[in-house]
């Protein structure tokens, strides 16, 4: 899954973009899960699993990440890592 440096780089870029938007997102999407690709929020989902499934469907094995819109720091483990591009 997150074995490539390109995938880790994508996750880092996505996370940095997410953190910049977080204050605004907390008032509009608290408790949702953001699907991110190319440092942009693609859409919001009710669960991490739904966001992950959409990411796989939209990007195949391409890099994407999922972040929860919360003011609590949380490690989503598997869901906060991007898949390698092939």
N, CA, C and O atoms as a GROMACS GRO file, in nm:
protein
  344
    1UNK      N    1   0.083  -0.119   0.000
    1UNK     CA    2   0.000   0.000   0.000
    1UNK      C    3   0.087   0.124   0.000
    1UNK      O    4   0.111   0.179  -0.108
    2UNK      N    5   0.134   0.173   0.113
    2UNK     CA    6   0.208   0.298   0.118
    2UNK      C    7   0.357   0.272   0.114
    2UNK      O    8   0.431   0.324   0.198
    3UNK      N    9   0.402   0.194   0.021
    3UNK     CA   10   0.541   0.158   0.017
    3UNK      C   11   0.628   0.252  -0.063
    3UNK      O   12   0.748   0.258  -0.038
    4UNK      N   13   0.573   0.325  -0.156
    4UNK     CA   14   0.655   0.408  -0.242
    4UNK      C   15   0.672   0.546  -0.183
    4UNK      O   16   0.585   0.595  -0.110
    5UNK      N   17   0.786   0.609  -0.214
    5UNK     CA   18   0.807   0.746  -0.167
    5UNK      C   19   0.711   0.840  -0.237
    5UNK      O   20   0.673   0.942  -0.180
    6UNK      N   21   0.670   0.808  -0.361
    6UNK     CA   22   0.572   0.890  -0.431
    6UNK      C   23   0.439   0.889  -0.357
    6UNK      O   24   0.374   0.992  -0.344
    7UNK      N   25   0.397   0.772  -0.310
    7UNK     CA   26   0.273   0.761  -0.233
    7UNK      C   27   0.281   0.838  -0.103
    7UNK      O   28   0.186   0.906  -0.066
    8UNK      N   29   0.394   0.828  -0.033
    8UNK     CA   30   0.412   0.903   0.092
    8UNK      C   31   0.412   1.053   0.064
    8UNK      O   32   0.357   1.131   0.143
    9UNK      N   33   0.472   1.094  -0.046
    9UNK     CA   34   0.475   1.235  -0.084
    9UNK      C   35   0.334   1.286  -0.112
    9UNK      O   36   0.299   1.397  -0.072
   10UNK      N   37   0.252   1.206  -0.180
   10UNK     CA   38   0.114   1.242  -0.209
   10UNK      C   39   0.036   1.260  -0.079
   10UNK      O   40  -0.039   1.356  -0.064
   11UNK      N   41   0.052   1.168   0.014
   11UNK     CA   42  -0.017   1.178   0.142
   11UNK      C   43   0.026   1.304   0.215
   11UNK      O   44  -0.059   1.374   0.272
   12UNK      N   45   0.154   1.335   0.215
   12UNK     CA   46   0.203   1.454   0.284
   12UNK      C   47   0.146   1.581   0.221
   12UNK      O   48   0.103   1.672   0.293
   13UNK      N   49   0.144   1.588   0.090
   13UNK     CA   50   0.087   1.705   0.021
   13UNK      C   51  -0.063   1.717   0.051
   13UNK      O   52  -0.113   1.826   0.077
   14UNK      N   53  -0.132   1.604   0.046
   14UNK     CA   54  -0.276   1.605   0.075
   14UNK      C   55  -0.300   1.653   0.217
   14UNK      O   56  -0.389   1.734   0.241
   15UNK      N   57  -0.222   1.602   0.312
   15UNK     CA   58  -0.242   1.638   0.451
   15UNK      C   59  -0.216   1.787   0.474
   15UNK      O   60  -0.292   1.853   0.545
   16UNK      N   61  -0.110   1.839   0.415
   16UNK     CA   62  -0.079   1.982   0.430
   16UNK      C   63  -0.194   2.068   0.376
   16UNK      O   64  -0.232   2.166   0.439
   17UNK      N   65  -0.247   2.032   0.260
   17UNK     CA   66  -0.360   2.105   0.202
   17UNK      C   67  -0.482   2.094   0.293
   17UNK      O   68  -0.554   2.192   0.313
   18UNK      N   69  -0.506   1.975   0.347
   18UNK     CA   70  -0.620   1.952   0.436
   18UNK      C   71  -0.610   2.038   0.561
   18UNK      O   72  -0.708   2.100   0.601
   19UNK      N   73  -0.494   2.042   0.623
   19UNK     CA   74  -0.474   2.119   0.747
   19UNK      C   75  -0.501   2.267   0.722
   19UNK      O   76  -0.558   2.335   0.807
   20UNK      N   77  -0.458   2.318   0.607
   20UNK     CA   78  -0.483   2.459   0.575
   20UNK      C   79  -0.633   2.489   0.567
   20UNK      O   80  -0.676   2.599   0.604
   21UNK      N   81  -0.712   2.394   0.520
   21UNK     CA   82  -0.856   2.415   0.502
   21UNK      C   83  -0.939   2.373   0.624
   21UNK      O   84  -1.059   2.400   0.630
   22UNK      N   85  -0.876   2.306   0.719
   22UNK     CA   86  -0.948   2.248   0.832
   22UNK      C   87  -1.035   2.345   0.910
   22UNK      O   88  -1.149   2.311   0.941
   23UNK      N   89  -0.989   2.465   0.944
   23UNK     CA   90  -1.077   2.554   1.021
   23UNK      C   91  -1.211   2.580   0.951
   23UNK      O   92  -1.316   2.579   1.016
   24UNK      N   93  -1.210   2.601   0.823
   24UNK     CA   94  -1.334   2.622   0.746
   24UNK      C   95  -1.416   2.493   0.739
   24UNK      O   96  -1.538   2.496   0.753
   25UNK      N   97  -1.348   2.381   0.718
   25UNK     CA   98  -1.417   2.253   0.704
   25UNK      C   99  -1.488   2.211   0.832
   25UNK      O  100  -1.593   2.146   0.827
   26UNK      N  101  -1.432   2.248   0.947
   26UNK     CA  102  -1.494   2.211   1.074
   26UNK      C  103  -1.635   2.268   1.087
   26UNK      O  104  -1.721   2.207   1.150
   27UNK      N  105  -1.658   2.384   1.030
   27UNK     CA  106  -1.791   2.444   1.041
   27UNK      C  107  -1.888   2.390   0.935
   27UNK      O  108  -2.009   2.404   0.950
   28UNK      N  109  -1.836   2.328   0.831
   28UNK     CA  110  -1.924   2.282   0.723
   28UNK      C  111  -1.931   2.131   0.706
   28UNK      O  112  -2.032   2.080   0.656
   29UNK      N  113  -1.825   2.058   0.747
   29UNK     CA  114  -1.820   1.913   0.722
   29UNK      C  115  -1.770   1.831   0.841
   29UNK      O  116  -1.718   1.721   0.822
   30UNK      N  117  -1.785   1.884   0.961
   30UNK     CA  118  -1.737   1.812   1.081
   30UNK      C  119  -1.793   1.670   1.084
   30UNK      O  120  -1.912   1.647   1.060
   31UNK      N  121  -1.706   1.574   1.114
   31UNK     CA  122  -1.746   1.434   1.125
   31UNK      C  123  -1.748   1.358   0.993
   31UNK      O  124  -1.770   1.237   0.992
   32UNK      N  125  -1.724   1.427   0.883
   32UNK     CA  126  -1.719   1.362   0.752
   32UNK      C  127  -1.575   1.320   0.721
   32UNK      O  128  -1.482   1.354   0.794
   33UNK      N  129  -1.559   1.246   0.614
   33UNK     CA  130  -1.427   1.200   0.570
   33UNK      C  131  -1.401   1.256   0.431
   33UNK      O  132  -1.480   1.236   0.339
   34UNK      N  133  -1.290   1.328   0.418
   34UNK     CA  134  -1.254   1.391   0.292
   34UNK      C  135  -1.167   1.296   0.209
   34UNK      O  136  -1.065   1.246   0.257
   35UNK      N  137  -1.208   1.273   0.086
   35UNK     CA  138  -1.125   1.201  -0.011
   35UNK      C  139  -1.038   1.305  -0.078
   35UNK      O  140  -1.088   1.403  -0.132
   36UNK      N  141  -0.906   1.283  -0.073
   36UNK     CA  142  -0.812   1.380  -0.128
   36UNK      C  143  -0.725   1.318  -0.235
   36UNK      O  144  -0.682   1.203  -0.226
   37UNK      N  145  -0.701   1.399  -0.337
   37UNK     CA  146  -0.613   1.357  -0.447
   37UNK      C  147  -0.547   1.483  -0.503
   37UNK      O  148  -0.613   1.585  -0.525
   38UNK      N  149  -0.418   1.475  -0.526
   38UNK     CA  150  -0.342   1.585  -0.585
   38UNK      C  151  -0.359   1.714  -0.504
   38UNK      O  152  -0.375   1.822  -0.561
   39UNK      N  153  -0.354   1.701  -0.371
   39UNK     CA  154  -0.364   1.813  -0.276
   39UNK      C  155  -0.497   1.888  -0.285
   39UNK      O  156  -0.505   2.006  -0.251
   40UNK      N  157  -0.600   1.819  -0.332
   40UNK     CA  158  -0.734   1.878  -0.341
   40UNK      C  159  -0.836   1.784  -0.276
   40UNK      O  160  -0.821   1.662  -0.280
   41UNK      N  161  -0.939   1.843  -0.218
   41UNK     CA  162  -1.049   1.763  -0.165
   41UNK      C  163  -1.140   1.730  -0.281
   41UNK      O  164  -1.191   1.819  -0.350
   42UNK      N  165  -1.162   1.600  -0.303
   42UNK     CA  166  -1.245   1.554  -0.412
   42UNK      C  167  -1.392   1.553  -0.371
   42UNK      O  168  -1.478   1.600  -0.445
   43UNK      N  169  -1.419   1.499  -0.251
   43UNK     CA  170  -1.557   1.490  -0.202
   43UNK      C  171  -1.554   1.451  -0.054
   43UNK      O  172  -1.448   1.421   0.000
   44UNK      N  173  -1.670   1.453   0.009
   44UNK     CA  174  -1.684   1.415   0.149
   44UNK      C  175  -1.776   1.294   0.160
   44UNK      O  176  -1.870   1.278   0.082
   45UNK      N  177  -1.748   1.207   0.259
   45UNK     CA  178  -1.823   1.083   0.279
   45UNK      C  179  -1.855   1.066   0.426
   45UNK      O  180  -1.790   1.124   0.513
   46UNK      N  181  -1.956   0.983   0.453
   46UNK     CA  182  -1.998   0.958   0.591
   46UNK      C  183  -1.905   0.864   0.666
   46UNK      O  184  -1.902   0.865   0.789
   47UNK      N  185  -1.828   0.782   0.594
   47UNK     CA  186  -1.736   0.689   0.660
   47UNK      C  187  -1.605   0.684   0.585
   47UNK      O  188  -1.598   0.714   0.466
   48UNK      N  189  -1.500   0.644   0.657
   48UNK     CA  190  -1.368   0.628   0.595
   48UNK      C  191  -1.374   0.519   0.488
   48UNK      O  192  -1.309   0.530   0.384
   49UNK      N  193  -1.452   0.414   0.514
   49UNK     CA  194  -1.464   0.305   0.417
   49UNK      C  195  -1.528   0.350   0.287
   49UNK      O  196  -1.484   0.311   0.179
   50UNK      N  197  -1.631   0.433   0.297
   50UNK     CA  198  -1.696   0.486   0.176
   50UNK      C  199  -1.599   0.574   0.097
   50UNK      O  200  -1.593   0.566  -0.026
   51UNK      N  201  -1.524   0.657   0.168
   51UNK     CA  202  -1.427   0.744   0.101
   51UNK      C  203  -1.317   0.661   0.034
   51UNK      O  204  -1.276   0.690  -0.078
   52UNK      N  205  -1.270   0.558   0.102
   52UNK     CA  206  -1.166   0.473   0.046
   52UNK      C  207  -1.218   0.401  -0.080
   52UNK      O  208  -1.148   0.395  -0.181
   53UNK      N  209  -1.338   0.347  -0.071
   53UNK     CA  210  -1.397   0.277  -0.185
   53UNK      C  211  -1.408   0.371  -0.306
   53UNK      O  212  -1.376   0.332  -0.418
   54UNK      N  213  -1.454   0.494  -0.282
   54UNK     CA  214  -1.464   0.592  -0.390
   54UNK      C  215  -1.327   0.624  -0.448
   54UNK      O  216  -1.313   0.641  -0.569
   55UNK      N  217  -1.227   0.634  -0.361
   55UNK     CA  218  -1.091   0.661  -0.408
   55UNK      C  219  -1.040   0.550  -0.500
   55UNK      O  220  -0.979   0.578  -0.603
   56UNK      N  221  -1.063   0.427  -0.461
   56UNK     CA  222  -1.021   0.312  -0.544
   56UNK      C  223  -1.096   0.314  -0.677
   56UNK      O  224  -1.036   0.292  -0.782
   57UNK      N  225  -1.226   0.341  -0.672
   57UNK     CA  226  -1.305   0.344  -0.796
   57UNK      C  227  -1.261   0.457  -0.888
   57UNK      O  228  -1.257   0.438  -1.010
   58UNK      N  229  -1.229   0.573  -0.832
   58UNK     CA  230  -1.192   0.688  -0.914
   58UNK      C  231  -1.047   0.686  -0.961
   58UNK      O  232  -1.016   0.731  -1.071
   59UNK      N  233  -0.958   0.635  -0.877
   59UNK     CA  234  -0.815   0.645  -0.906
   59UNK      C  235  -0.747   0.510  -0.920
   59UNK      O  236  -0.626   0.504  -0.940
   60UNK      N  237  -0.822   0.401  -0.909
   60UNK     CA  238  -0.761   0.269  -0.917
   60UNK      C  239  -0.654   0.256  -0.811
   60UNK      O  240  -0.679   0.279  -0.692
   61UNK      N  241  -0.539   0.220  -0.854
   61UNK     CA  242  -0.428   0.207  -0.759
   61UNK      C  243  -0.347   0.334  -0.750
   61UNK      O  244  -0.235   0.333  -0.699
   62UNK      N  245  -0.404   0.444  -0.797
   62UNK     CA  246  -0.336   0.573  -0.789
   62UNK      C  247  -0.333   0.625  -0.647
   62UNK      O  248  -0.401   0.572  -0.559
   63UNK      N  249  -0.256   0.727  -0.625
   63UNK     CA  250  -0.240   0.783  -0.491
   63UNK      C  251  -0.359   0.869  -0.454
   63UNK      O  252  -0.403   0.954  -0.532
   64UNK      N  253  -0.410   0.848  -0.335
   64UNK     CA  254  -0.514   0.929  -0.274
   64UNK      C  255  -0.506   0.906  -0.125
   64UNK      O  256  -0.439   0.814  -0.078
   65UNK      N  257  -0.574   0.991  -0.050
   65UNK     CA  258  -0.578   0.971   0.094
   65UNK      C  259  -0.714   1.013   0.147
   65UNK      O  260  -0.792   1.079   0.078
   66UNK      N  261  -0.741   0.974   0.269
   66UNK     CA  262  -0.867   1.003   0.336
   66UNK      C  263  -0.835   1.069   0.469
   66UNK      O  264  -0.752   1.019   0.546
   67UNK      N  265  -0.901   1.180   0.497
   67UNK     CA  266  -0.880   1.252   0.623
   67UNK      C  267  -1.015   1.277   0.688
   67UNK      O  268  -1.111   1.314   0.621
   68UNK      N  269  -1.023   1.257   0.819
   68UNK     CA  270  -1.145   1.288   0.892
   68UNK      C  271  -1.147   1.436   0.928
   68UNK      O  272  -1.047   1.492   0.972
   69UNK      N  273  -1.262   1.499   0.910
   69UNK     CA  274  -1.279   1.640   0.946
   69UNK      C  275  -1.314   1.644   1.094
   69UNK      O  276  -1.429   1.629   1.134
   70UNK      N  277  -1.212   1.667   1.175
   70UNK     CA  278  -1.228   1.671   1.320
   70UNK      C  279  -1.119   1.761   1.379
   70UNK      O  280  -1.013   1.779   1.318
   71UNK      N  281  -1.146   1.816   1.495
   71UNK     CA  282  -1.043   1.895   1.561
   71UNK      C  283  -0.961   1.809   1.657
   71UNK      O  284  -0.872   1.860   1.726
   72UNK      N  285  -0.990   1.681   1.660
   72UNK     CA  286  -0.910   1.586   1.739
   72UNK      C  287  -0.809   1.521   1.647
   72UNK      O  288  -0.843   1.477   1.537
   73UNK      N  289  -0.686   1.514   1.690
   73UNK     CA  290  -0.583   1.451   1.609
   73UNK      C  291  -0.606   1.300   1.612
   73UNK      O  292  -0.614   1.240   1.719
   74UNK      N  293  -0.618   1.240   1.493
   74UNK     CA  294  -0.645   1.097   1.485
   74UNK      C  295  -0.562   1.036   1.374
   74UNK      O  296  -0.545   1.096   1.267
   75UNK      N  297  -0.510   0.918   1.399
   75UNK     CA  298  -0.439   0.844   1.297
   75UNK      C  299  -0.537   0.744   1.237
   75UNK      O  300  -0.583   0.653   1.306
   76UNK      N  301  -0.569   0.762   1.110
   76UNK     CA  302  -0.662   0.670   1.044
   76UNK      C  303  -0.590   0.545   0.995
   76UNK      O  304  -0.651   0.462   0.928
   77UNK      N  305  -0.463   0.532   1.028
   77UNK     CA  306  -0.388   0.413   0.990
   77UNK      C  307  -0.392   0.389   0.841
   77UNK      O  308  -0.347   0.473   0.763
   78UNK      N  309  -0.445   0.276   0.803
   78UNK     CA  310  -0.454   0.234   0.664
   78UNK      C  311  -0.514   0.342   0.575
   78UNK      O  312  -0.468   0.361   0.462
   79UNK      N  313  -0.615   0.413   0.623
   79UNK     CA  314  -0.687   0.509   0.541
   79UNK      C  315  -0.611   0.640   0.521
   79UNK      O  316  -0.649   0.719   0.435
   80UNK      N  317  -0.506   0.664   0.597
   80UNK     CA  318  -0.433   0.788   0.578
   80UNK      C  319  -0.308   0.766   0.494
   80UNK      O  320  -0.218   0.850   0.493
   81UNK      N  321  -0.302   0.656   0.424
   81UNK     CA  322  -0.187   0.628   0.338
   81UNK      C  323  -0.233   0.613   0.194
   81UNK      O  324  -0.341   0.562   0.166
   82UNK      N  325  -0.151   0.658   0.104
   82UNK     CA  326  -0.184   0.647  -0.038
   82UNK      C  327  -0.132   0.518  -0.095
   82UNK      O  328  -0.031   0.463  -0.049
   83UNK      N  329  -0.200   0.469  -0.195
   83UNK     CA  330  -0.154   0.350  -0.266
   83UNK      C  331  -0.055   0.388  -0.374
   83UNK      O  332  -0.059   0.500  -0.425
   84UNK      N  333   0.034   0.300  -0.410
   84UNK     CA  334   0.133   0.330  -0.513
   84UNK      C  335   0.068   0.339  -0.650
   84UNK      O  336  -0.030   0.270  -0.678
   85UNK      N  337   0.122   0.424  -0.736
   85UNK     CA  338   0.075   0.431  -0.874
   85UNK      C  339   0.152   0.329  -0.954
   85UNK      O  340   0.272   0.313  -0.938
   86UNK      N  341   0.079   0.259  -1.043
   86UNK     CA  342   0.144   0.157  -1.126
   86UNK      C  343   0.116   0.183  -1.270
   86UNK      O  344   0.161   0.108  -1.356
   0.00000   0.00000   0.00000
